[in-house]
Amino acid sequence: MNFFEIIAQTFAQSGFVAMTWQQGVMILVSFVLLYMAIKKGFEPLLLLPIAFGMLLANLPLAGLMYDATAEGLAWYNSGVLRIIYMGVKSSIFPCLIFMGVGAMTDFGPLIANPISLLLGAAAQFGIYVAFTLANFLGNSIIIGGEPMFTAAQAAAIAIIGGADGPTAIFLTNRLAPELLAPIAVAAYSYMALIPLIQPPIMRMLTTEKERKIKMDQLRQVSKTEKIIFPIVVTVFCVLMLPSVAPLIGMLMLGNLFREAGCVERLSDTAQTTRCNIVPIMLGTTVGATADGLVFLRPQTLGIIALGLMAFCFSTAGGVLLGKLLCFITGGKINPLIGAAGVSAVPMAARVAQAEGRKANPTNFLLMHAMGPNVAGVIGSAVAAGFLLLMFGPK
């Protein structure tokens, strides 16, 4: 065998020959997402691992997401990303993420301004709009003799509107595990693209005068209140909706680590080292589920579109309630903080702060926006519990 034959044989067995157009499209999409993460700075800690995972999964013959169990082999024969992906499918990663979010989050703004709970609830509006539309489409569009979406699948798709990736994974694992890949990719991608999606909606629904409103400083919250809050929320929410115990329990446990003052090492670990490792594994494997061979189909594209619509309606719901509260309070509430009621912490609060600063450079809305933001985390978990109660296994 001469040199040219070796080269030809090597090329014939390479990924260049095996690549399909679907994989090529997804690789191009991953390049766009990498550009947006690195150059534009759209939540790079989240978007960059998702984009690179998408790139890895669509390189032909790499086998990083190969599932050995589908062929009757032992799990450890699977691709490395498939093995790590077990943390997503088992909902371990989402629960650990919630613990980290709780440990990093100060619930003081929510405790100091309880009206934030209403804004957090209003920003879940898109969940119910998306569920209604997905359920309607599921009954109206038949693909291969089957409805496009069942009621349980519609509920799983709708939770994307909460802008809460861990909750979306948790609920989808229980209601529609076959849709976990597109729902997880959509949820986390839209979370990362909050700085691109939310501002036009916020500006469209508010006047410049409303965006300029400066809010009064929040009252000081006592240490006792901060310690009691996670305990009370856990007891109330889990008794009301037992199915949300893994999410609410881990969220409030992390927050109790933060506020107790006697477990600094646990709090530091939950906030830093572990909370950096888990998103790397979760983001990369979520991105790796976007295999072009199964991703580019009508049902998946419908999920992406419905998820975006749900996210937009959630943002609008929070802003519109913010406008109503602004009117009721005589202009004491800036409607922009309503958009922070979606669950992406702290990205949504930072967007509200940025938009407020554009209208009034002396405005500081961040702490006010954190109230609806953390309320949205609780609200999306409660919404997931309600949908699980209605459509989950009996």
C-alpha positions in Angstrom: 0.0 0.0 0.0 1.6 3.3 -1.1 1.4 6.6 0.5 -1.5 7.9 -1.5 -3.6 4.8 -0.8 -3.0 5.3 2.9 -4.1 8.9 2.6 -7.2 7.9 0.7 -8.1 5.2 3.1 -7.6 7.5 6.1 -9.9 10.1 4.5 -12.5 7.5 3.7 -12.7 6.5 7.4 -12.7 10.1 8.6 -15.6 12.2 9.9 -15.4 14.4 6.8 -17.0 11.7 4.7 -19.5 10.6 7.4 -20.8 14.1 8.1 -24.5 14.8 7.3 -26.0 18.1 6.4 -27.9 18.1 9.7 -24.6 17.8 11.6 -23.1 20.6 9.5 -26.0 22.9 10.4 -25.7 22.2 14.1 -21.9 22.8 14.0 -22.6 26.2 12.4 -25.1 27.0 15.1 -22.5 26.0 17.7 -20.1 28.5 16.1 -22.7 31.3 16.3 -23.3 30.5 20.0 -19.6 30.4 20.7 -19.2 33.8 19.1 -22.1 35.2 21.2 -20.6 33.8 24.4 -17.0 34.9 23.8 -17.3 38.1 21.7 -20.7 39.4 22.9 -20.5 38.2 26.5 -24.0 36.7 26.5 -23.7 34.7 29.8 -20.5 32.9 28.7 -20.4 30.7 31.8 -23.5 29.0 30.6 -23.5 29.5 26.8 -19.9 28.5 26.1 -20.1 24.9 27.5 -23.5 24.5 25.8 -22.1 25.6 22.5 -19.0 23.5 22.8 -21.0 20.4 23.8 -23.2 21.0 20.7 -20.0 21.1 18.6 -18.6 17.9 20.1 -21.9 15.9 19.7 -22.1 16.7 16.0 -18.5 15.7 15.0 -19.1 12.4 13.2 -17.8 9.1 14.5 -16.5 10.7 17.8 -19.0 8.7 19.8 -19.0 11.0 22.8 -22.7 10.6 23.3 -22.8 6.9 22.3 -25.3 5.0 24.5 -24.0 1.4 25.1 -27.0 0.4 27.1 -29.2 0.7 23.9 -27.2 -2.2 22.5 -27.4 -4.3 25.6 -23.8 -3.4 26.7 -22.7 -2.2 30.2 -23.1 1.6 30.8 -19.4 2.1 31.2 -18.9 1.3 27.5 -20.9 4.5 26.6 -19.2 7.7 25.4 -17.8 9.9 28.1 -20.4 12.7 27.7 -23.2 10.1 27.8 -21.9 8.9 31.2 -21.8 12.4 32.5 -25.3 13.0 31.1 -26.6 10.5 33.6 -26.4 13.4 36.1 -28.9 15.3 33.9 -31.3 12.4 33.3 -31.4 11.5 37.0 -32.0 15.2 38.0 -28.9 15.2 40.3 -27.3 18.1 38.5 -30.5 20.3 38.6 -30.8 19.7 42.3 -27.1 20.5 42.9 -27.5 23.7 40.8 -30.5 24.7 43.0 -28.4 24.2 46.1 -25.7 26.5 44.7 -28.2 29.1 43.6 -29.6 29.1 47.2 -26.2 29.5 48.7 -25.3 32.4 46.4 -28.7 34.2 46.7 -29.7 36.8 49.3 -33.4 36.5 49.8 -33.3 39.8 51.8 -34.8 41.9 48.9 -37.8 39.5 48.7 -38.3 39.5 52.5 -38.0 43.3 52.6 -40.5 43.8 49.8 -43.1 40.9 49.8 -44.9 42.4 46.8 -42.0 40.9 44.8 -43.8 37.6 45.1 -46.6 38.9 42.9 -44.1 40.0 40.2 -42.4 36.6 40.4 -45.7 34.9 40.0 -46.8 37.2 37.1 -43.6 36.3 35.2 -44.7 32.7 35.1 -47.5 33.8 32.8 -45.7 32.5 29.7 -45.7 28.9 31.1 -49.5 28.7 31.0 -49.8 30.5 27.6 -47.3 28.1 26.1 -49.0 25.1 27.6 -52.4 26.2 26.2 -50.9 26.7 22.7 -48.8 23.5 22.8 -51.8 21.5 23.9 -53.9 23.0 21.1 -51.2 22.3 18.5 -50.8 18.8 19.8 -54.5 18.1 19.2 -54.6 19.9 15.9 -51.4 18.6 14.2 -51.0 14.9 13.5 -47.5 13.6 12.6 -47.2 9.9 11.6 -50.6 9.2 13.0 -49.7 10.6 16.4 -50.5 14.1 17.9 -47.6 16.5 17.7 -47.6 16.9 21.5 -49.5 15.1 24.3 -50.7 17.0 27.3 -47.8 15.9 29.4 -45.3 16.9 26.6 -47.1 20.3 26.4 -46.6 20.8 30.1 -42.9 20.0 29.9 -42.5 22.4 26.9 -44.3 25.2 28.8 -41.9 25.2 31.7 -39.3 26.7 29.4 -41.2 30.0 30.0 -39.9 30.1 33.5 -36.4 30.6 32.2 -35.2 28.0 34.7 -33.0 25.3 33.2 -32.8 23.0 36.3 -36.6 23.1 36.8 -37.2 22.4 33.0 -34.9 19.3 33.3 -36.5 18.1 36.5 -40.1 18.4 35.1 -39.2 17.0 31.7 -37.5 13.9 33.2 -40.8 13.0 34.8 -43.4 14.1 32.2 -41.7 13.7 28.8 -38.2 12.2 29.0 -38.1 11.7 25.3 -38.1 15.5 24.8 -35.4 16.2 27.4 -32.8 17.1 24.8 -34.6 19.9 22.9 -36.3 21.2 26.0 -33.0 21.4 28.0 -31.2 23.0 25.1 -34.0 25.6 24.6 -34.3 26.4 28.3 -30.6 27.0 28.8 -30.0 28.8 25.5 -32.8 31.2 26.2 -31.5 31.8 29.8 -28.1 32.7 28.3 -29.7 35.0 25.7 -31.7 37.0 28.2 -29.7 40.2 27.5 -30.8 39.8 23.8 -34.4 38.8 24.3 -35.7 40.8 27.2 -34.7 44.5 26.5 -36.9 45.0 23.4 -40.0 43.7 25.2 -39.2 45.8 28.3 -38.8 49.0 26.2 -41.9 48.2 24.1 -44.2 47.9 27.2 -42.9 50.8 29.3 -42.6 54.5 28.8 -39.3 56.4 29.3 -40.9 58.1 32.3 -41.6 54.7 33.9 -38.1 53.4 33.2 -36.6 56.5 35.0 -38.4 55.8 38.3 -36.1 55.6 41.2 -37.3 53.2 44.0 -36.9 53.8 47.7 -34.1 52.0 49.5 -35.2 48.6 50.9 -35.5 48.1 54.7 -32.8 46.2 56.6 -33.7 42.6 57.0 -32.7 40.9 60.3 -30.6 37.8 60.5 -33.4 36.0 62.2 -35.8 36.7 59.3 -33.2 35.3 56.8 -32.8 32.1 58.8 -36.5 31.5 59.3 -37.4 32.2 55.7 -35.9 29.1 54.0 -37.4 26.9 56.7 -40.9 28.3 56.4 -40.8 28.2 52.5 -39.7 24.6 52.5 -42.4 23.5 54.9 -45.2 25.4 53.2 -44.2 24.5 49.6 -43.4 20.9 50.2 -46.6 20.3 52.2 -48.6 22.0 49.4 -46.8 20.3 46.5 -44.7 17.3 47.7 -43.3 16.7 44.2 -41.2 19.9 44.4 -39.3 18.7 47.5 -36.1 18.0 45.6 -35.9 21.5 44.0 -37.3 23.6 46.8 -35.5 21.5 49.4 -32.0 21.9 47.8 -32.6 25.6 47.1 -33.5 26.4 50.7 -30.8 24.1 52.1 -28.2 26.1 50.2 -29.7 29.4 51.4 -29.7 28.1 55.0 -26.0 27.3 54.6 -25.5 30.9 53.6 -27.5 32.5 56.4 -26.9 30.2 59.3 -23.4 31.7 59.9 -22.0 28.5 61.5 -21.3 26.4 58.4 -19.0 28.7 56.3 -17.2 25.8 54.7 -20.4 24.2 53.5 -21.6 27.6 52.2 -18.3 28.3 50.5 -18.3 24.9 48.8 -21.9 25.2 47.6 -21.2 28.7 46.2 -17.8 28.2 44.6 -16.0 24.9 43.8 -19.0 22.6 43.4 -21.1 25.3 41.8 -18.5 25.8 39.2 -18.0 22.1 38.4 -21.6 21.1 38.0 -22.5 23.8 35.4 -19.5 22.7 33.3 -20.8 19.1 33.2 -24.4 20.1 32.9 -23.9 22.7 30.2 -21.6 20.6 28.1 -23.9 17.5 28.2 -27.0 19.6 27.6 -25.4 21.0 24.5 -24.3 17.5 23.4 -27.9 16.4 23.2 -28.4 18.7 20.2 -27.4 16.1 17.7 -28.4 17.3 14.2 -29.6 13.8 13.2 -32.4 14.0 15.8 -32.7 17.7 16.5 -33.7 19.1 13.1 -37.2 17.8 12.9 -40.7 19.5 13.0 -41.4 18.6 16.6 -38.1 19.9 17.9 -38.4 23.1 15.9 -41.9 23.5 17.4 -40.5 23.2 20.9 -37.8 25.9 20.2 -40.5 28.3 18.9 -42.9 27.6 21.7 -40.1 28.0 24.3 -39.2 31.4 22.9 -42.9 32.5 22.9 -43.3 31.3 26.5 -40.2 33.3 27.5 -41.5 36.4 25.8 -44.9 36.1 27.4 -43.3 35.6 30.9 -41.3 38.7 30.5 -44.3 40.7 29.3 -46.4 39.3 32.2 -43.9 40.6 34.8 -43.6 44.0 33.2 -47.4 44.5 32.8 -48.0 43.6 36.5 -45.1 46.0 37.3 -46.9 48.8 35.4 -50.1 48.0 37.3 -48.3 48.2 40.6 -46.6 51.4 39.5 -50.0 52.9 38.9 -51.5 51.6 42.2 -48.5 52.8 44.3 -48.4 56.2 42.6 -45.2 55.7 40.8 -43.2 54.0 43.5 -42.4 50.8 41.6 -40.3 50.7 38.4 -42.1 48.3 36.0 -38.7 47.1 34.7 -38.2 45.0 37.8 -41.2 42.9 36.8 -39.1 41.4 33.9 -36.7 40.1 36.5 -39.5 37.8 37.7 -38.3 35.1 35.3 -36.1 32.6 37.2 -32.7 33.2 35.6 -30.7 34.4 38.6 -29.1 36.9 38.5 -29.1 37.5 34.7 -32.7 38.9 34.6 -32.0 41.2 37.5 -28.9 42.5 35.8 -30.9 43.2 32.6 -33.4 45.2 34.6 -30.6 47.2 36.2 -29.0 47.9 32.8 -32.3 49.1 31.2 -33.0 51.3 34.2 -29.5 52.8 34.0 -29.9 53.6 30.3 -33.0 55.7 31.1 -31.6 57.2 34.2 -27.8 56.9 34.8 -28.3 57.4 38.6 -30.9 54.6 38.9 -30.0 51.5 40.8 -32.6 48.8 40.5 -30.4 45.7 41.0 -31.4 44.9 44.6 -35.1 45.8 43.9 -35.0 43.4 40.9 -33.5 40.6 42.9 -36.8 40.3 44.8 -38.9 39.3 41.8 -35.9 37.3 40.5 -35.6 35.0 43.5 -39.4 34.9 43.8 -39.5 33.6 40.2 -37.2 30.7 41.1 -39.7 29.7 43.8 -42.6 30.4 41.4 -41.3 28.3 38.6 -40.6 25.4 40.9 -44.2 25.7 42.3 -45.5 25.8 38.7 -43.6 22.7 37.9 -45.1 21.0 40.9 -48.6 22.0 39.8 -48.0 20.6 36.3 -46.5 17.4 37.7 -49.5 17.0 39.9 -51.9 17.5 37.0 -50.1 15.5 34.3 -47.5 13.3 36.1 -47.8 9.6 36.8 -50.6 8.9 39.2 
